Amino acid sequence: MPEPLDAQALITRLGLQPHPEGGYFRETYRASQRVTREGANEPRSASTAIYYLLCEGAHSAWHRIRSDEVWHFHAGDPLLVHVLDAHGVLTTHKLGNMLLTEDAVFQAVVNAGDWFAAQCSAASGASLVGCTVAPGFEFSEFELANCDELKARYPQHRELIERLA
C-alpha cells in the first residue's frame, strides 16, 4: 500500500497555487508554437500542461473548456473524473495507479465542451495529477457551471451536480 501524500509538502515543493475550480495547480509547460483554432481570431499555444492537486476534501467544481484535456495520474489516491457530454451521458474515469487499483486508468480524456468535475476517491485523500490541454488552456475559455442550469439540463444527475458544484 503506498504512503499517503503529504499535501502541504507537495504544495510547497511544486510551487502550487489555489485554483479557481478547487484544489491547487501550477502550469509546467506552455508551447511556444502557436496555433489558431477554427473560428477564432487569436493564436494560442499549441499545448499546455499543469500539475493539479486535490486534497483535504476539496473537489474540482463543474466546469468546461474549449479544448480536449488529457488527465495523467502521478501519485496518491485515485481521482474520480466525472464527465457529462452534451447528451447527458455521464462517464466517470477512475484515474489512478492501474498496477495497484484494478479499475483505474493512468490517463483519461475529457473532450472539448464537455462539463466535468473531479474528486478524490477517498474523502480525506490526496491526488496529484497532471493535465495536458491542446490547443493550450486559456482562462478566457474556462467556464464554471451554473449549478441550477446544469441540474435543469441534466436532472438525472442532480445529486452529483449538487455535490460537486
Secondary structure, 3 states (H helix, E strand, C coil): CCCCCCHHHHHHHHCCEECCCCCEEEEEEECCCEECCCCCCCCEECCEEEEEEECCCCEEEEEECCCEEEEEEEEECCEEEEEECCCCCEEEEEECCCCCCCCCECEEEECCCCEEEEEECCCCCCEEEEEEEECCCCHHHCEECCHHHHHHHCHHHHHHHHHCC
